Every structure is written in C-alpha cells, then in structure tokens.
Amino acid sequence: MGRAAVERQSDGNARAAATTRAVERALGLLEAVARSHGGERLSDLARATEVPTSTALRLLRTLETAGFLRRDALGGYHAGSGLLAMAAAVDDLPIIQAAEPRMRALVGVTGETANLAVMDENGDALYLTQVQSPHAIRYASWRGRRVPGRVSAIGLALHGLAGEDGYVQRRDAVDAGVTSVAAPVLGPSGAIVAALSVTGPTFRLGDAAAAAAGAAVVREAAAISEQLGARAG
C-alpha cells in the first residue's frame, strides 16, 4: 500500500472515530436531559456529561434542530417531540404491556412500588417502567435509572442469582433504609429477559413483609413470563 493510500486510510479512521465520539456525546446529552426532567442549562449539561461547553453547545443545537430537544425562554433544555415519540414507542414494548397489569396487582398486594428492569450492556439493571406505591413515603421515580447489577436485588435477579424461594432480597444495597425483593422474568426460550421487583422503606418491609412480598413477586413474575411465552416450570 502506497503512502497516499495509507494517509487516506488513516484520515478515514480518524473521521470515523470522531463521528463515533460525537454520537456518544450527543446520546449522553439526551440522557442527561431526560434524567433531569428538563430545564437544565448548557453549563449544567456540559458538566454532567464531561463534554466541553463549546462541543456541548454545538451538539445541543443539532439535537434541537432535529426536534429531539427544545430550549425554553430561560435557556433550559427539555425533551423535544422526537425524543417524546421515542419514549412513547418504548411504552409500547410487549414486555411493558405484559408487565404493567401484573405490576399494578403487585402494588395492590404489597402496597409498595413495583419495578421492571432489563440488563444493560454492562450487566447493570436498567429500569424500564414503574408503578408507584400509594403511600406518602415511597420509593419512586426510578424509570430510566441504572443500578449495579451485582449489588441490587433486581440486578442479582437479572443475573440468575435468585435463591431457593425464587427471589432475591436486599437491604441497604443501593440506598440506606430501603429493602427490595426481586424475581426473574423469562422469555420463550427460558432465558431471563427482565426482572420484577418491589421496593420500599425497610420499616414497612421487615422480615415477614419482605417474605410475603417475595412470594408475590415470584407469582407475578411467573405470570408475566407465561404471557411472554415461557413454558410453565
């Protein structure tokens, strides 16, 4: 290969790397806006994503032009119509449609917040949807949040580490004073595709209440698995 060809290949690789980096940064900014529930300014978003301010400004303007973000009169960024359309599409995922009625039933039985999560590319738990507890003191607003897969109850369930009773129980794993019990949800092949949990303050989820919640979670996770096409055990 001649020198000119080598230089062209090197230039092409550099451009591809720069493009990939720009996409990663843009996605990071979108996630930061979604997590903040809107209203964060340029400086806040640049700091949260560790992106240089000038680069963040350029990417935010591109995302705004494309309709994925919108900027208010005070300079705060919010989800745009494009991002909201994507979120609506996620709500139509078959696993969410199958899970939400069972999650509402779980809240009715346990009185605690019900959660559905899947494993992300790093082996952590990503919360897809949530049905909140009716109690004034509750564990909520976790949709879209990631928690360590080998620490949290829902993460351990995703990794197939449920105990003999079919569920995982953890106290103070992610936040102090919080107890969670979780069980795996299976797909048609029998593989774990998601995990279901209930989460609440430990003063309500003592030993007896947590055991009862664990049994309920296992029951509802099995019902979701059956609806997804998993064969009964």
C-alpha positions, 0 to 999 in steps of 0.5 A, spaced: 500 500 500 502 506 497 503 512 502 497 516 499 493 510 500 495 509 507 494 517 509 487 516 506 486 510 510 488 513 516 484 520 515 478 515 514 479 512 521 480 518 524 473 521 521 470 515 523 472 515 530 470 522 531 463 521 528 463 515 533 465 520 539 460 525 537 454 520 537 456 518 544 456 525 546 450 527 543 446 520 546 449 522 553 446 529 552 439 526 551 440 522 557 442 527 561 436 531 559 431 526 560 434 524 567 433 531 569 426 532 567 428 538 563 430 545 564 437 544 565 442 549 562 448 548 557 453 549 563 449 544 567 449 539 561 456 540 559 458 538 566 454 532 567 456 529 561 464 531 561 463 534 554 466 541 553 461 547 553 463 549 546 462 541 543 456 541 548 453 547 545 454 545 538 451 538 539 445 541 543 443 545 537 443 539 532 439 535 537 434 541 537 434 542 530 432 535 529 426 536 534 429 531 539 430 537 544 427 544 545 430 550 549 425 554 553 425 562 554 430 561 560 435 557 556 433 550 559 433 544 555 427 539 555 425 533 551 423 535 544 417 531 540 422 526 537 425 524 543 417 524 546 415 519 540 421 515 542 419 514 549 412 513 547 414 507 542 418 504 548 411 504 552 409 500 547 414 494 548 410 487 549 414 486 555 411 493 558 404 491 556 405 484 559 408 487 565 404 493 567 397 489 569 401 484 573 405 490 576 399 494 578 396 487 582 403 487 585 402 494 588 395 492 590 398 486 594 404 489 597 402 496 597 409 498 595 412 500 588 413 495 583 419 495 578 421 492 571 428 492 569 432 489 563 440 488 563 444 493 560 450 492 556 454 492 562 450 487 566 447 493 570 439 493 571 436 498 567 429 500 569 424 500 564 417 502 567 414 503 574 408 503 578 408 507 584 406 505 591 400 509 594 403 511 600 406 518 602 413 515 603 415 511 597 420 509 593 419 512 586 421 515 580 426 510 578 424 509 570 430 510 566 435 509 572 441 504 572 443 500 578 449 495 579 447 489 577 451 485 582 449 489 588 441 490 587 436 485 588 433 486 581 440 486 578 442 479 582 435 477 579 437 479 572 443 475 573 440 468 575 442 469 582 435 468 585 435 463 591 431 457 593 424 461 594 425 464 587 427 471 589 432 475 591 432 480 597 436 486 599 437 491 604 441 497 604 444 495 597 443 501 593 440 506 598 440 506 606 433 504 609 430 501 603 429 493 602 427 490 595 425 483 593 426 481 586 424 475 581 426 473 574 422 474 568 423 469 562 422 469 555 420 463 550 426 460 550 427 460 558 432 465 558 431 471 563 429 477 559 427 482 565 426 482 572 420 484 577 421 487 583 418 491 589 421 496 593 420 500 599 422 503 606 425 497 610 420 499 616 414 497 612 418 491 609 421 487 615 422 480 615 415 477 614 413 483 609 419 482 605 417 474 605 410 475 603 412 480 598 417 475 595 412 470 594 408 475 590 413 477 586 415 470 584 407 469 582 407 475 578 413 474 575 411 467 573 405 470 570 408 475 566 413 470 563 407 465 561 404 471 557 411 472 554 411 465 552 415 461 557 413 454 558 410 453 565 416 450 570 
